[in-house]
Amino acid sequence: MKRAVSDKILSMHILTEIHRRAGINTEGKTIYRTAVRGVILRGGNLLMIHSSNVGDYKFPGGGVDEGETQAQTLSREIQEECGASLTRIGRKIGAVIEYNLPMENDYDVFKMISHYYECEVSDSFGLQKLDECEKDLGFKPIWIDTGNAIQLNKALLHSNKAPEWLRREIFILEYIQQNLLNKSEFG
């Protein structure tokens, strides 16, 4: 859910800021969205959501609804997008801030903060509960090597099919590869 006022952000580790469009007034009247995304690693592969219609790979997760905690959102989104049950939420990896033009006329900027957490899921996967947009994109859960996900996402980056979240997901994939996997800190 979008909010006109920001949630309190305490000790947030910002990994990067992304401007989806040039010339956005980031100091103007802002509408906020808070999102959470699960980083689920198993045997060197990440559980990601693959869009069979676009070809990109994204982390499971989405927007925090009014009255929901980040943990509740992670559990709900992983269940909906992957058909998997969240069994553990580990440490927070960090957050990415994205700025875009707002859809609402009364605002100058749309600011989304995506929080990434280490997570674990059950071994068995059930049915997905996708919304219409996710169905149209052909969302499917898939285990994929981090390097392959980076390479495939980068191949889409400058195409007319590239989703707006692609730069964010490439950044996080590279961050995980460079800072977590190579240092064996993840686990």
Backbone hydrogen bonds, N-H to C=O, Kabsch-Sander energy under -0.5 kcal/mol:
donor,donor_aa,acceptor,acceptor_aa,energy
3,R,32,Y,-4.0
10,L,8,K,-0.7
14,I,12,M,-1.0
15,L,13,H,-0.5
15,L,95,A,-3.5
16,T,95,A,-0.8
18,I,97,I,-2.9
20,R,18,I,-0.7
20,R,99,Y,-2.9
24,I,21,R,-0.6
26,T,24,I,-1.5
28,G,25,N,-1.6
31,I,109,V,-2.4
32,Y,3,R,-4.4
33,R,111,K,-2.0
34,T,1,M,-0.5
35,A,113,I,-2.8
36,V,62,G,-2.3
37,R,115,H,-2.7
38,G,60,P,-2.9
39,V,117,Y,-3.2
40,I,38,G,-0.7
41,L,39,V,-0.6
41,L,119,C,-0.5
42,R,45,N,-3.0
45,N,42,R,-1.8
46,L,144,I,-3.1
47,L,40,I,-2.5
48,M,46,L,-0.7
48,M,142,I,-2.9
49,I,58,K,-3.7
50,H,48,M,-0.6
50,H,140,K,-3.3
51,S,56,D,-2.3
52,S,50,H,-0.9
52,S,138,G,-1.9
53,N,137,L,-1.9
54,V,137,L,-0.6
55,G,51,S,-3.1
58,K,49,I,-2.4
62,G,36,V,-1.6
64,V,34,T,-3.1
65,D,63,G,-0.5
68,E,65,D,-2.3
73,T,69,T,-2.2
74,L,70,Q,-2.6
75,S,71,A,-2.3
76,R,72,Q,-2.5
77,E,73,T,-3.2
78,I,74,L,-2.5
79,Q,75,S,-1.9
80,E,76,R,-2.8
81,E,77,E,-3.1
82,C,78,I,-2.1
83,G,78,I,-0.8
83,G,79,Q,-1.2
84,A,78,I,-1.2
85,S,124,S,-0.5
87,T,120,E,-2.7
88,R,120,E,-1.6
90,G,88,R,-0.5
90,G,118,E,-3.4
93,I,116,Y,-2.6
94,G,116,Y,-1.3
95,A,13,H,-2.5
96,V,114,S,-2.2
97,I,16,T,-2.2
98,E,112,M,-2.9
99,Y,18,I,-2.8
100,N,110,F,-2.3
107,Y,104,E,-1.1
108,D,29,K,-2.9
109,V,29,K,-1.8
110,F,100,N,-3.1
111,K,31,I,-2.8
111,K,109,V,-0.5
112,M,98,E,-2.6
112,M,110,F,-0.5
113,I,33,R,-2.5
114,S,96,V,-2.8
114,S,112,M,-0.6
115,H,35,A,-2.8
115,H,113,I,-0.6
116,Y,94,G,-3.1
117,Y,37,R,-2.3
118,E,91,R,-2.4
119,C,39,V,-2.3
120,E,88,R,-2.3
122,S,85,S,-2.3
126,G,83,G,-4.3
129,K,80,E,-2.4
135,K,131,D,-2.4
136,D,132,E,-2.7
137,L,133,C,-1.8
138,G,134,E,-0.6
138,G,135,K,-1.0
139,F,134,E,-2.1
140,K,50,H,-1.9
142,I,48,M,-2.6
144,I,46,L,-2.5
144,I,142,I,-0.5
146,T,44,G,-0.7
149,A,145,D,-2.3
150,I,146,T,-2.4
151,Q,147,G,-2.4
152,L,148,N,-2.8
153,N,149,A,-2.4
154,K,150,I,-2.8
155,A,151,Q,-1.7
156,L,152,L,-0.8
156,L,153,N,-0.9
157,L,153,N,-0.9
157,L,154,K,-0.6
159,S,156,L,-2.2
162,A,159,S,-1.2
166,L,163,P,-1.7
169,E,165,W,-2.2
170,I,166,L,-2.5
171,F,167,R,-2.2
172,I,168,R,-2.3
173,L,169,E,-2.6
174,E,170,I,-2.6
175,Y,171,F,-2.4
176,I,172,I,-2.8
177,Q,173,L,-2.4
178,Q,174,E,-2.7
179,N,175,Y,-3.0
180,L,175,Y,-0.5
180,L,176,I,-1.8
181,L,176,I,-2.9
182,N,177,Q,-1.2
184,S,181,L,-0.9
185,E,180,L,-1.8
186,F,180,L,-1.0
